[in-house]
Amino acid sequence: MRKTDLDMTQTDPTRARYADIVDPDVYVSGVPHATFKRLREEDPVSWWDEKEGSGFWALTRYEDIVSASQNPKVFSSSRGIRLEEMTDEELQARQTMMEMDPPEHTNYRRIVQPPFTYREVGAAEAGIRLLARSVVEKVRGQKAFDFVDAIARQLPMRMLGKMLGIPDEDGPWLVKQGDALIGNADPEFTSHPVGIVNTDAYRLMPFRSPVSQDLFAYAEKQARLRREKPTDDVVSMLLRPKRDGEPLSEHEFKNFFTLLVAAGNDTTRYTMAAGMLALLEHPDQLALLRDHPDLMASATEEILRWGTVTMHFRRTALQDIELRGKRISRGDKVVLFFISGDYDDRQFPDPFCFDIRRSPNEHLAFGLKSPHKCIGEHLARVEIRVLLEELLPRLTSIRLCGPVERLRSNFISGIKHLPLEASWT
């Protein structure tokens, strides 16, 4: 259904069947699940007009999303992975491995893959647990706190710092810059929210954000330090030659560093927040998890499905193709709505039931088995599971004590503030 056909009298996007899935303001009140459900049933390959853009096809069924994700020869990432359309100049200036298809994407991905493998993350779990414990202990005893700021932000931030090899004292500043990138449409996180103020002056910078300039300068400093004294952190890995023997250019290095900062904290933080809220809203599941901590791994997967923080990725059709009776033309934008696929009852029985015992649970939160599957999936899983394992036994009670505030974004589903009241052991 085209945007011009929307029933704009609907005011609650969580229940509205005709919400505007393009408008970032819609998501401030929650994901418009009723709209995605209607699309899955009535128009699973739907066309959406845009005020600023050429329009796009929205894929909302799990099966179609998986198929397109695994077919980069037809559905390409090379023109961008967000709704924004970039000129050739902008694309060249802002390109990372996210805007590449195999085999080029694979070659860049290998640069930083080693510390994120299942084996390496498993070996690091004891250290991650110590960090999680210290985060929880710092909050323990506080009656009221913001779960996002006090807990969910802290563990991923400290892990990001360790991965990048940066000083602990730089972590808060770095995460603040990452917030401005990922939350580039939210006035709380950036002085230049996209869609609200004119960001053309920064169109050649990652995420059209002025903080990219500061991150570039910081990246240059870190590169200079590693060249003087090489280490085994991710920044040093970025400076090593690729398989073809050539190192990243200075510009490629800075873009890659900025991508890691943007992706290395926010998504895990928002998943933790979504998981905590889900457990509070489903006290039977929280009680079950307390009584059966052996369900923690399964609960983590359900939290990932339930939150699906990265709501979509965009692709561009490289050829004319017909899908469910719709003619997609070469050059059309095709948007894969993971947030819709993860609630498709064709794949997930009773999808709106939060069930920590759900099995199987082949969710799309990490991109499933696509070339762009999240490089940090194993680390994120361990961080979420370990945090819950350290937090829940130390709580005697916990409840929501204020309004839940959500990110203004049609790209990332994020809880910015989650005020809680707790009693501790």
C-alpha positions in Angstrom: 0.0 0.0 0.0 1.3 3.4 -0.9 2.1 6.0 1.7 -0.5 8.3 0.2 -3.2 5.7 1.1 -2.4 5.7 4.8 -5.2 6.2 7.3 -3.5 8.9 9.3 -6.4 8.9 11.9 -4.6 6.1 13.6 -2.6 7.6 16.6 -1.3 4.5 18.4 1.3 2.9 16.1 1.5 -0.3 18.2 -2.2 -1.0 17.3 -2.6 1.1 14.1 -3.1 -1.1 11.0 -2.1 1.7 8.7 0.8 3.4 10.4 3.5 5.1 8.4 6.5 2.7 8.6 8.7 5.4 7.1 8.2 8.0 9.7 10.7 7.9 12.5 8.3 9.6 14.9 6.0 6.6 14.7 8.6 4.4 16.4 8.8 6.7 19.4 5.6 5.1 20.7 6.7 1.6 19.7 7.0 -0.7 16.7 3.9 -0.6 14.5 3.4 -4.3 14.8 -0.3 -4.2 13.7 0.8 -2.6 10.4 3.5 -5.1 9.7 1.0 -7.9 10.5 -1.5 -6.5 8.1 1.2 -6.2 5.4 2.4 -9.8 5.9 -1.2 -11.0 5.4 -2.4 -8.6 2.7 0.5 -7.1 0.9 3.8 -8.8 1.8 5.7 -7.0 -1.0 4.3 -3.5 -0.7 5.3 -0.2 -2.3 6.0 2.9 -0.2 6.4 6.4 -1.5 8.8 8.7 0.3 8.8 12.5 0.7 12.6 12.6 0.1 13.4 9.6 -2.0 12.3 7.4 -4.9 10.2 5.0 -2.8 10.9 1.4 -2.0 9.5 -2.1 -1.8 8.9 -3.4 1.7 9.5 -7.2 2.2 7.7 -8.2 5.4 7.4 -12.0 5.3 10.2 -14.1 6.9 10.6 -16.4 3.9 11.1 -13.5 1.4 13.5 -11.6 3.7 15.7 -14.7 4.2 15.7 -15.4 0.4 16.7 -11.8 -0.5 19.3 -11.6 2.2 21.0 -14.7 0.8 20.9 -13.5 -2.8 23.3 -10.5 -3.2 23.6 -11.1 -6.9 20.0 -9.9 -7.2 19.6 -7.8 -4.0 22.7 -5.8 -3.6 24.1 -3.8 -0.7 26.4 -1.7 -2.9 24.1 1.3 -3.1 23.5 1.5 0.7 21.8 -0.3 3.5 19.6 2.4 4.8 16.6 4.2 3.2 18.8 7.2 2.4 19.8 7.4 -1.3 23.4 8.5 -1.8 25.1 10.0 -4.9 28.2 8.3 -6.2 30.3 11.0 -4.5 28.5 10.4 -1.1 28.7 6.6 -1.5 32.4 6.7 -2.2 33.0 9.0 0.8 31.0 7.0 3.3 31.5 3.4 2.0 32.3 0.6 4.5 32.0 -3.2 4.2 28.3 -2.8 4.9 27.9 -1.2 1.4 29.8 -4.1 -0.3 28.7 -7.4 -1.8 30.8 -10.6 -1.8 33.6 -11.2 -2.5 34.7 -7.7 -1.7 32.6 -7.6 1.5 34.1 -11.0 2.6 37.7 -9.7 2.1 37.0 -6.7 4.3 35.1 -8.7 6.9 38.1 -11.1 7.4 40.2 -8.2 8.6 38.4 -8.0 12.0 36.8 -11.4 12.2 39.3 -13.3 14.5 38.4 -11.9 17.9 34.6 -12.3 17.2 34.6 -16.0 16.4 32.7 -18.4 18.6 35.9 -19.9 19.9 37.5 -16.6 20.8 34.4 -15.2 22.4 34.0 -18.4 24.4 37.6 -18.1 25.7 36.8 -14.5 26.7 33.6 -15.3 28.6 35.3 -15.4 32.1 36.6 -11.9 31.5 33.2 -10.7 30.2 31.6 -12.1 33.3 33.9 -10.2 35.6 33.0 -7.0 33.7 29.3 -7.8 34.0 29.7 -8.4 37.7 31.4 -5.1 38.3 28.7 -3.3 36.4 26.0 -4.9 38.5 27.9 -4.4 41.7 28.2 -0.7 41.0 24.4 -0.3 40.8 23.6 -2.9 43.5 21.9 -1.3 46.5 20.4 1.6 44.5 16.6 1.7 44.9 15.9 3.5 41.7 18.0 3.8 38.5 17.8 4.0 34.7 18.6 0.5 33.5 19.9 1.7 30.2 22.3 4.3 31.5 23.4 2.4 34.7 23.7 -1.2 33.3 22.8 -1.8 29.6 25.1 0.9 28.4 28.0 0.0 30.6 28.9 -3.6 29.7 29.0 -3.2 25.9 30.8 0.1 26.3 33.6 -1.5 28.3 33.8 -4.5 25.9 34.0 -2.1 22.9 36.9 -0.3 24.6 38.7 -3.6 25.2 38.2 -4.7 21.6 39.4 -1.4 20.2 42.3 -1.2 22.7 41.3 2.3 23.9 41.7 3.7 27.5 38.7 3.1 29.8 38.3 6.8 30.4 37.7 7.3 26.6 34.8 4.9 26.6 31.9 7.3 27.6 33.0 9.8 25.1 33.3 7.2 22.3 29.8 5.8 23.1 28.3 9.3 23.1 29.6 9.7 19.5 28.2 6.3 18.6 24.8 7.4 19.9 24.9 10.4 17.7 25.6 8.2 14.7 23.1 5.4 15.2 20.6 7.9 16.7 21.2 10.5 14.0 17.4 11.2 13.8 16.9 11.7 17.6 17.3 15.2 19.0 18.5 13.8 22.4 21.6 12.3 20.8 22.6 14.7 18.1 22.5 18.5 17.4 21.8 17.7 13.8 18.9 15.2 13.7 18.2 14.0 10.2 14.8 14.9 9.0 14.5 17.8 11.4 17.5 20.0 10.5 19.4 20.4 7.3 22.4 18.0 7.3 23.7 18.6 3.8 26.9 20.1 5.1 27.8 16.6 6.4 26.5 14.6 3.5 30.0 13.2 2.8 30.4 12.1 6.5 29.2 8.7 7.9 25.5 8.9 9.0 25.5 12.6 7.8 26.8 13.4 11.3 29.1 16.2 12.4 30.5 13.9 15.2 32.2 11.8 12.4 34.8 14.6 12.2 35.7 14.1 15.8 35.8 10.3 15.4 38.0 10.6 12.4 40.5 12.7 14.4 40.4 10.1 17.2 40.9 7.3 14.8 43.9 9.0 13.4 45.4 9.4 16.8 44.8 5.7 17.6 46.4 4.7 14.3 49.5 6.8 15.1 49.8 5.1 18.5 49.5 1.6 17.0 52.1 2.3 14.3 54.5 3.4 17.0 53.7 0.4 19.2 51.6 -2.4 17.5 49.2 -4.3 19.7 46.8 -7.2 19.1 43.6 -5.1 19.3 41.0 -4.5 16.5 42.5 -1.1 15.7 45.9 -2.8 15.0 44.1 -5.4 12.9 42.6 -2.6 10.7 46.1 -1.3 10.0 47.4 -4.7 8.7 47.5 -5.6 5.0 44.4 -7.2 3.5 44.7 -10.6 1.8 45.7 -8.9 -1.4 48.7 -7.4 0.5 47.4 -3.8 0.4 46.4 -2.0 3.7 43.3 0.0 4.1 43.6 3.5 2.8 43.5 6.2 5.5 40.0 7.1 4.5 38.9 3.4 4.6 40.4 3.0 8.0 38.6 6.0 9.4 35.3 4.8 8.0 35.8 1.3 9.3 36.7 2.6 12.7 33.5 4.8 12.8 31.4 1.8 11.8 32.8 -0.3 14.7 32.0 2.5 17.1 28.5 2.9 15.7 27.7 -0.8 15.7 29.7 -2.0 18.6 27.7 -0.7 21.5 24.2 0.5 20.7 22.6 -2.7 19.3 23.6 -4.8 22.3 22.6 -2.1 24.7 19.2 -1.8 23.2 18.7 -5.6 23.1 19.5 -5.8 26.8 16.9 -3.0 27.5 14.3 -4.7 25.3 14.9 -8.0 27.2 14.6 -6.5 30.6 11.3 -4.7 29.6 10.0 -8.0 28.1 10.7 -9.9 31.4 9.0 -7.2 33.4 6.0 -7.2 31.2 5.9 -11.0 31.3 6.4 -11.8 35.0 5.7 -15.5 34.5 8.7 -15.7 32.2 10.9 -13.8 34.6 9.8 -16.2 37.4 10.5 -19.2 35.1 14.0 -17.9 34.3 14.7 -17.4 38.0 13.7 -20.9 38.8 15.4 -22.4 35.8 18.6 -20.5 35.0 19.5 -23.3 32.6 17.0 -21.6 30.2 19.3 -18.5 30.0 20.7 -19.3 26.5 17.2 -20.0 25.2 15.9 -16.8 26.9 18.7 -14.8 25.2 17.5 -16.0 21.7 13.9 -15.0 22.5 15.1 -11.6 23.7 17.0 -11.1 20.5 13.9 -12.1 18.4 11.5 -10.0 20.5 13.7 -6.9 20.3 15.1 -7.2 16.7 16.9 -4.0 17.3 18.1 -3.5 13.7 14.6 -3.2 12.2 15.6 -3.3 8.5 18.4 -3.3 5.9 17.9 -2.0 2.4 19.0 -3.6 -0.8 19.0 -2.5 -4.4 17.6 -4.7 -7.2 20.3 -5.5 -9.8 17.8 -6.9 -12.3 14.1 -7.0 -13.0 12.4 -9.6 -10.8 8.9 -10.7 -10.0 8.1 -11.4 -6.3 4.6 -12.4 -5.1 3.1 -10.9 -8.2 4.9 -7.6 -7.9 7.3 -6.4 -10.6 10.5 -5.1 -9.0 12.6 -3.2 -11.5 16.3 -2.9 -11.7 17.5 -0.1 -9.5 14.5 -0.2 -7.1 15.1 0.0 -3.4 14.1 -3.2 -1.6 13.8 -3.0 2.2 14.0 -6.2 4.3 12.0 -5.6 7.5 13.6 -8.0 10.0 11.3 -6.7 12.7 8.3 -7.9 10.7 9.9 -11.3 9.8 10.6 -12.0 13.4 6.9 -11.8 14.1 5.8 -13.9 11.1 3.5 -16.7 12.4 4.5 -18.8 9.4 7.9 -19.1 11.1 7.1 -18.4 14.7 4.0 -20.0 16.3 2.2 -17.4 18.4 4.9 -14.8 17.7 3.5 -12.2 20.1 3.9 -14.5 23.0 7.2 -13.9 24.7 8.4 -17.5 25.4 11.9 -18.1 26.8 11.5 -21.8 25.9 10.8 -21.1 22.2 12.4 -23.7 20.0 13.4 -23.6 17.2 14.1 -19.9 17.2 15.8 -19.0 13.9 15.4 -15.2 14.3 16.7 -12.5 12.0 18.3 -10.3 14.7 21.7 -11.0 13.3 20.8 -11.5 9.7 20.6 -15.3 9.9 22.8 -17.0 7.3 23.4 -14.1 4.9 26.8 -12.7 3.8 26.1 -9.7 6.1 25.4 -11.7 9.2 26.4 -9.7 12.2 30.1 -10.1 12.9 29.5 -9.5 16.6 26.7 -12.1 17.1 28.7 -14.4 19.4 29.9 -11.5 21.6 26.4 -10.0 21.9 24.9 -13.4 22.9 27.4 -13.9 25.7 27.1 -10.3 26.9 23.3 -10.5 27.2 23.3 -14.0 28.8 26.1 -13.2 31.3 24.6 -9.9 32.3 21.3 -11.6 33.2 23.1 -14.4 35.0 24.9 -11.8 37.2 21.9 -9.5 37.6 18.9 -11.6 38.3 20.2 -13.6 41.4 21.1 -10.3 43.1 17.6 -8.9 42.8 14.7 -9.7 45.1 12.3 -7.6 43.2 12.3 -5.2 40.2 9.6 -3.1 38.6 9.1 -0.3 36.1 8.8 3.1 37.9 8.5 5.6 35.1 7.8 6.1 31.3 9.8 4.1 28.8 11.5 6.4 26.3 12.2 5.1 22.8 14.6 6.2 20.1 13.3 8.4 17.3 14.4 6.1 14.4 12.8 3.9 11.7 16.1 2.0 11.5 17.0 1.0 15.1 14.4 -0.1 17.7 15.9 1.3 20.8 14.8 2.0 24.4 16.7 5.1 25.5 15.5 5.2 29.1 14.1 2.4 31.3 13.5 3.7 34.9 13.4 0.8 37.4 12.9 0.4 41.1 14.6 -2.6 42.7 15.3 -4.4 45.9 18.6 -6.3 46.2 19.9 -9.3 48.1 
